[in-house]
């Protein structure tokens, strides 16, 4: 159900999502949808949680760094309406931990990494993390919509992967020495 709601949001915008619209898209009755989500707000909340989890999965060190970067770039390019919801919430609804539950873990990981590297520059791990998230989540979307609107998503993904890896290379950000 969540993935169908995500598709509805991506295709028609968040305003078009309702319990009835989701039921129609899934060819089920509304009662079935209400069984899982007691309101439109709960449905949207679950979509946001799912989106945050999809984005957070890219920061787990299981995959190679290039694959993780591509995962994020692909997700944001394929789901621009979800990204708009996420950014709007980040700007208006306070604590980032609600939007990105792995925030503290990410910042602490940065703090440890910079400490182990003997960081002579005193890099601020919170600011570095915000810059990283902003670059990863917003950069490809702005590039696609405002710089190269006719570019194929795969080309945009590859270009951002290349430049992101280059920028992070000297920091050994992805744990590769």
C-alpha positions in Angstrom: 0.0 0.0 0.0 2.8 2.4 0.9 4.5 1.9 -2.5 1.2 2.5 -4.3 0.7 5.7 -2.3 4.3 6.7 -3.2 3.5 6.2 -6.9 0.3 8.3 -6.5 2.3 11.1 -4.9 5.0 11.0 -7.5 2.5 10.9 -10.3 -0.1 13.4 -9.1 1.3 15.2 -6.1 0.5 14.9 -2.4 -2.7 16.9 -2.8 -4.2 14.1 -4.9 -3.7 11.4 -2.3 -6.6 10.2 -0.2 -7.9 7.0 1.2 -10.3 6.7 -1.7 -7.6 7.4 -4.3 -5.4 4.8 -2.8 -8.3 2.3 -2.7 -9.0 3.0 -6.4 -5.4 2.6 -7.4 -5.2 -0.7 -5.6 -8.6 -1.9 -6.8 -9.7 -2.6 -3.2 -12.5 -1.0 -1.2 -11.8 1.9 1.2 -12.4 -0.3 4.2 -9.3 -2.3 3.4 -7.2 0.9 3.3 -8.8 2.2 6.5 -7.8 -1.1 8.2 -4.2 0.0 7.7 -4.5 3.8 7.9 -7.2 5.4 9.9 -6.8 8.7 8.1 -5.2 10.5 5.2 -2.8 12.1 7.6 -1.7 8.7 9.0 -1.2 7.5 5.4 1.0 10.5 4.6 2.9 10.0 7.9 3.7 6.4 6.9 4.8 7.4 3.4 7.2 9.9 5.0 8.5 7.3 7.3 9.0 4.9 4.4 10.8 7.6 2.4 13.1 8.4 5.3 13.9 4.7 5.6 14.6 4.4 1.9 17.0 7.3 2.1 18.6 6.2 5.3 19.4 2.7 3.8 21.9 4.4 1.5 24.0 5.4 4.5 24.4 1.9 5.8 28.0 0.6 5.0 26.8 -2.6 3.4 27.1 -1.5 -0.2 30.0 0.1 -2.1 30.0 3.9 -1.7 29.1 4.5 -5.4 26.1 2.3 -5.1 24.9 4.1 -2.0 25.3 7.5 -3.7 23.4 6.2 -6.8 20.6 4.9 -4.5 20.0 8.3 -3.1 20.2 10.1 -6.4 17.9 7.7 -8.1 15.4 7.9 -5.2 15.2 11.7 -5.2 15.0 11.9 -9.0 12.3 9.3 -9.2 10.3 10.7 -6.3 10.4 14.5 -6.6 7.1 15.0 -4.8 8.4 13.0 -1.8 11.5 15.1 -1.7 9.4 18.3 -1.7 7.4 16.9 1.3 10.7 16.0 3.1 12.2 19.5 2.4 9.0 21.3 3.5 8.9 19.3 6.7 12.7 19.9 7.3 12.1 23.7 6.9 8.9 23.9 8.9 8.5 21.1 11.3 11.4 21.3 13.6 13.6 18.4 14.8 15.4 16.6 12.0 15.3 13.3 14.0 11.6 13.0 13.2 12.4 13.1 9.4 15.7 11.3 9.5 15.7 8.9 12.5 19.4 8.1 11.9 20.5 11.7 12.3 22.3 11.2 15.7 24.0 8.1 14.4 25.2 9.9 11.3 26.5 12.9 13.2 28.2 10.7 15.8 29.8 8.6 13.0 31.1 11.9 11.5 32.4 13.0 14.8 34.3 9.7 15.4 35.6 9.7 11.8 37.0 13.2 12.0 38.5 12.5 15.5 40.2 9.3 14.2 41.6 11.2 11.2 43.1 13.7 13.7 41.1 16.4 12.0 43.2 19.5 12.2 40.5 21.8 10.7 37.9 21.1 13.4 35.2 20.1 11.0 31.7 20.6 12.5 30.0 17.1 12.2 26.5 18.6 12.3 27.1 21.2 9.6 29.1 18.6 7.5 26.1 16.2 7.8 23.6 18.8 6.8 25.8 19.8 3.8 26.0 16.1 2.9 22.3 15.5 3.1 21.5 18.7 1.2 23.9 17.9 -1.5 22.6 14.4 -1.9 18.9 15.1 -1.6 18.4 18.5 -3.3 21.3 18.8 -5.7 20.2 16.2 -8.3 16.7 17.6 -8.3 17.7 21.2 -8.9 20.2 20.1 -11.6 17.5 18.1 -13.4 14.8 20.7 -13.1 16.8 23.9 -13.6 20.1 23.2 -15.3 19.5 20.2 -17.6 15.8 19.5 -17.7 16.1 17.3 -20.8 18.9 15.1 -19.3 18.2 11.4 -18.8 18.0 10.5 -15.1 20.8 7.9 -15.5 23.1 10.6 -16.9 22.3 12.9 -14.0 22.8 10.0 -11.5 26.2 9.2 -13.0 27.4 12.8 -13.1 26.4 13.3 -9.4 28.0 10.0 -8.4 31.3 11.0 -10.0 31.4 14.5 -8.5 30.2 13.3 -5.1 32.9 10.6 -4.9 35.5 13.1 -5.9 34.4 15.6 -3.2 34.3 13.0 -0.5 37.4 11.1 -1.6 39.9 13.1 0.5 37.8 12.7 3.6 37.6 8.9 3.4 34.0 9.5 4.2 32.8 6.0 3.2 35.3 4.2 5.4 37.7 3.2 2.7 41.3 4.1 3.4 
